[in-house]
Amino acid sequence: MKSILLASLIVLLVLPNRLAAQNTVFLSGKDNYKSFRIPAAVRAPDGTIMAFAEGRVNGGGDFGNIDIVMRRSKDNGKNWSAIKVVASYDTLQAGNPAPVFDLTDPAHPKGRLFLFYNTGNNHEGENRKGKGLREVWYKTSTDAGLTWSAPVNITKQVHRPRQPLVNPGYNFQEDWRSYANAPGHAMQFTSGKFRGRIFIPANHSEGEPKPQFMDYRAHGFYSDDHGATFKLSDNINIEGSNESIAAEISGGRLMMNSRNQRGDIKARIVAISSDGGAKWDTVYFDKNLPDPVCQGSILTIGKTKTHFVLAFSNAANTRLRDNLTLRVSYDDGKTWDKKILVDQSSNGEKDYTAYSDLVQTGENTIGILYELNGYKSIVFKEIDWTK
């Protein structure tokens, strides 16, 4: 009896402390949306944090009447503004928000926020069959998301759909079909010869659907002129590479971290580029980053004398979307010395934690915006990664 009471007391002491640091940002069934999915986060130079998500009007499915929505926080995620629709596509799909601040444009010395996103007119499975079109857009804001520019369509620069009859002007030799940015934040180089380059991770399918999603390949696109023009990167050479995110590492290099849609190896795919993400020097599976075939997030959070410090989050479980874990590397992602459990189910519930995105909130703190409890909510938690 004493042991039961002691266990209950421990739960009462620990559980509220865990929940106290966790703030709900998007709650399914609220604000005229039945579901919220696909979190992305970014921090403005003035410290404002912007949380983005897909607001799904009619249900949890990946296709349908979907808007990109946003909330802002001025106190590192403790309190949030009212929800605001940032991008929509009539009653069709706008999704895959990928925000990034351009901090090197002389025309915008206080920084300009880019939000890259996709629109679609059919389900992903139908797109893979060549029945539909995914497009790529961006909007910008110079006041940390209070107001936004008109959308800019960059599909012809960064996508290769071969559909001349349905969409004149898209007659490329390639046959890209499904297409998606990130999801999660995009990135900008802060140093080296590529300083100022904006890089957006992405993926596409090419040609007829193949078994185990082997028609998918991860790639990226980038701009060296503050969004005036864009170029495509090479594909990474692993079939089935899918949702991706990127970070700057030492020596002016870029690391892209991708989901293995095939699911044959339950680990993250890592690609390293020494030319700013145009081509890939090496691609490998990082067995230190287990993954259940889900999205993950990576962020540069500091530097040592010789390397960049990286943070990585994902559902670190090879069977279920659960055990959301934050890892820290002090050597450009070669090893991951620190591991912090962010959240997990108490009974092995499927899809308890899933997609997440990272944002730096201070010198020693990271904010993590993540899906919780079977996609019922998207919450924010701030963590001191140095403890």
N, C-alpha and C positions, 0 to 999 in steps of 0.2 A: 504493500500500500504506500509506504514511504517513497519507494522508487517511482511509482506512478505519479505521486504528487510532485516529486522533484522534477520529473520529466516534463510535467505540465507547466511548472514554474519556469523552466528553461525556455519552453516554447513561448510563453507569455513575455519573457524578457527579450528574446531574440527576434521574434517575428515582428513586433511593432517597430523595433529599431530598423529592420530591413525595409519595412514599408514606409517609414518616415522619410527616407531619402529618395523615395520613388514617387514621381508626380505624373499623373495621367495627363497626356497631351491630347490624344484623340481617343474617343470612346465610341465603339460601334453602336449604332442606333440613335446617336445624338446628331444634332445639327443637320438633319434631313439626309443623313447618309447611313445606310444599313451596315456598312463595313468601311474600315480604314486599313490600308495595307501600304507596304513599301516605304519605310521611313528614310528621310535624308535630312542632314543637318549641316549648318554652316554658321560661322561666327563673324560678325562685322568688326571692323577696326574699333568701333566705339564700345564693343563688348556685347552688343545685341546678338542673341542666338535666334536663328530662324529654323523652325522645324517644319518640314514638308512631308506630305503623304498623298497617296491616292485616296480620294473620297469616292467610294463606290456607292452609287445611289440605290441600286436595286438588290444588291447582295454581294457575296464575297468573291464572285468569279473574276478572272483576270480580264475579261472583255465585257463591254456594256457601256452604260452611261457613267463615265468616270471623269472626275475633275481632279486637278492638282490643287490641294489646299495647303494653307500655311498658318502657323501661329508664331508669335514673337515673344521673347522673354528678355527682360532687362536685368534680371537678377540670377543669372546662371541656372535657369530652369525651375526656379521655385514657383513662379507665377507666370501665366501665359495670357496673351491677348485673345480677343475673340477670333474665331476662325474666319479666314478670308480665302475666297477662290482666286487663284493666281492664273490658272490656265484651264481652258475647257475646249471641247471639240463638238459643240452642239450636243446631241444625245449619244455620241460615240465616245471613243476612248482617248483620253489624254493621260499619259502616265510616265513612269520611270524618271522622276525628277532627279536631276544631277546639278546641284548648285555649286558655284565656285566664285570667289572674289578675285577680280583682276586688280592687283595693287600696284601695277607698274605703268599704267596709262597716264601720260602727262596731261591728257585732256580731262582726267578724273582723279585729281590728286588725293581725294578722300576715299578712293576705291569705287569700283562698279561691280555690282553683283550680276552674274550670269546665271540663268536657270535654263539648262538644256532639258528637253523632254521629247517624248514621242507621241504621235497620234496613230491611230489604226482604225481601219474600217471592217475588220473581220477578226475572228478568233485566231490565236497563234497556230493551231493545227491546220486551219484553212490557209493561212499565210504560207505555211510550209509546203502546201500543195500548189502554191502559185495563185491562190484565189484571194486577193486582197493586197493592200499596200500599207506599209508602215512608213511614216515620214519623221523627219528630224527637225526640230525647231529650237529657237532660244528666245528668251525675253531678258531684258536687263532692268536693273533698278539702281538709282544713285542715292537712295535714301533708306537703305537697309530694308527693302521690301514693303515700304509704305505705298509707293506707287510704282507702276511698271510700264515699260515701253510696249509698243505693238509687237506682236510675234514676228520673228524672222525665220523663213523656211530655208534650211541649208541642205535639204535632202539630196539635191543633185551633186553637192560637193562631197558628201560623206557616206552615201549609200549607192549601191549598184544593182537596183532592180531592173530586170529585163522584161518590161511590160509595155512595149511600144503601142499596142493596140488599145489597151485600157488607159494608159497614161503616156501620151506622146511626150517625147523628150527624155524618157528614161530607157533608151535603147542601148544598154551597155553589153559588152561581151560576157560579163559575169551574169550570174542568175541568183542574186541574193534575194531572199524572200522574207522570212522573219527577221526582225531587227529590234535591238533594244539598247539604250544607253545604260551604263552602270548596272544596277541601281545603287544609290548612295552618292556622296559628294564627288565632284570632279576635282582636279588639282591644278596648281600653277607652280612652276619652278621658281624658287626663291633665290637661287645662286647659280654660279657657273655660266657656261656659254649659252645655255638655254634659258637663262633667267627671263621670266615674263611669259614663257610659253604656257598656254592653257592646254591641258590634255584631258580628254574625255574618254574613259574606257567604254567599250561597247561589245556587242556580239551580233552575229547574224547566222542564218542558215543559208546554204547554197545548194541549188538543184533539188531534185526530188528527195523526199524524206528517206532517211536511212535508218536501219535498226540501231537501237541504243543511242539515238540522237547524234549519230556520227556526221550528220550534215551541218552541225553547228561548229563555228569557230569564233574565238574571241579576237578582237582587234581594238583599235582606238582611232581617234582623230584629234587633230590639234591645230592651234592657231598661234602664229607669231606676230600678228598685227591687231591684237585686241578685238578679235571677232570679225574683222573685215573679210577674211578668207580662211578656208580650212583645207587641210590635207589629211589623207588617210594613212594610217600606219599599215605595216604588213600584218597579215594574220599570224597568230601563234600556231605552231605546227603540231598541235594535239587536237585530234578530232573529238568533238564533244565538249570542248572548252566553251564556257557560257558566261553567265553574269560575272562582271569583273569590276575591280576597283584598283586605284594606283596611288603610289606615293613616291616622293623624291628620296633617293638615297645618296650616299657620298660619291664624290667624283663626277658630279653632274649627271648621274645615272637615274633611271626610273625603274621601279619595280611594279609590275602588274600582277594582281592576285585574282585567280579565277575559280569559278565553280566547275567541277567535273560532272557534266550532265549525264555522262554514260553510267556513272555509279559503280564502275568496275573497280576503281581504286577510290576508297573513301578518304581522300585527302585533297588539300588545296593545290591548284596548279600555279606555279610561280614563273613569271617571265621577266628577264632582266634586259634592259636596253641601255647602251652607252651613247646613243645618238638622239636622246630626248623622246624616245618612244616611236621613232620611225621604223626601225627594224629591231629584231630580237637576237641578242647574243646567245642566250641560253634559256631553255625552258625545262622545268622539272616539277615533279610532285614533291611537295614538302610534307613528309610523313609526320613531322612534328605538329602539323595543323590538321587534325582529324576533322572530317566534315560529313554530314549525312546527305549530301546533295542539297545545299542551301546557299543562300547569299552570305557574304562576309564583308567586313569593313577594315580598311587599313589607313593609318594616318601617321605622318611624320610629326613627332612631338618634341624633338630636341636634337642636340648634337653632343658627341664627345669630342675629344681631340682628333680622332681619326674616323669616326663613323657617325651615322645618323641614328637617332633613337626612334624606333617604330612602335606603334600600338596596333594590335589586331584583335578583332572581335568576331566570334561566330558561335553557332550552336555546336559546341565541341562534343559531338556524339555521333558515332558511325551508324546508329540504328534509328534514332529519333531526332526531331528538331527540339532539342532540350539542352540543358547545361550551358547556357550562354556564358562564355568565358572571355575575359580580357587578358591578352598576353602582351608582354613588353620585350623588345629586343634592343640590345645595346650595340649590335654589330651588323646593321643593315639587313636584318632578317635572316642571317645565317643560323643563329640560335635564338631561342625564346626562353630567357632565363626566368622571367617572372610570370606567374599565372594567378589570376584573380577570378574566382567564381562570382559572376554578376547575379545570376538568377537561375533557378531550376525547379522543376516540379517535385512535389513531395512524394508522389506515387508513380513516377515514370509515365506521366500523361503524355500522349503523342502531341507534337507541335506546341509544346508549352511555351518555349521561346523560339523565335525564328529569325527574321531579318533584323538587322541592326545597322546603325551608322554612328560614327565617332566624331566628336568635335572637341577641340581643346578649349577648356574654360579658364585655365590659369597655368602658371609655371609647373605646378605639380598635380593638376587635376584634369580629368577627362570627363566629358559628358557622353553618355551613351543613350541613344534614342532607339527603342527596340519594341518589337511585337511580343505580346504577352498573352498567355492563357488562351491558346487556341485561336489567335487573331482577334480576340475580343477587344483588345485595346493596344494602343501604342503609348509607352511610358518613357520617362526621362529620369536617369539617375546620374548623379555626379560622384566620381570616384577619385580619391587620392591615390595615384598609382605608385607613389614613392613609399608607402607604408607596407 
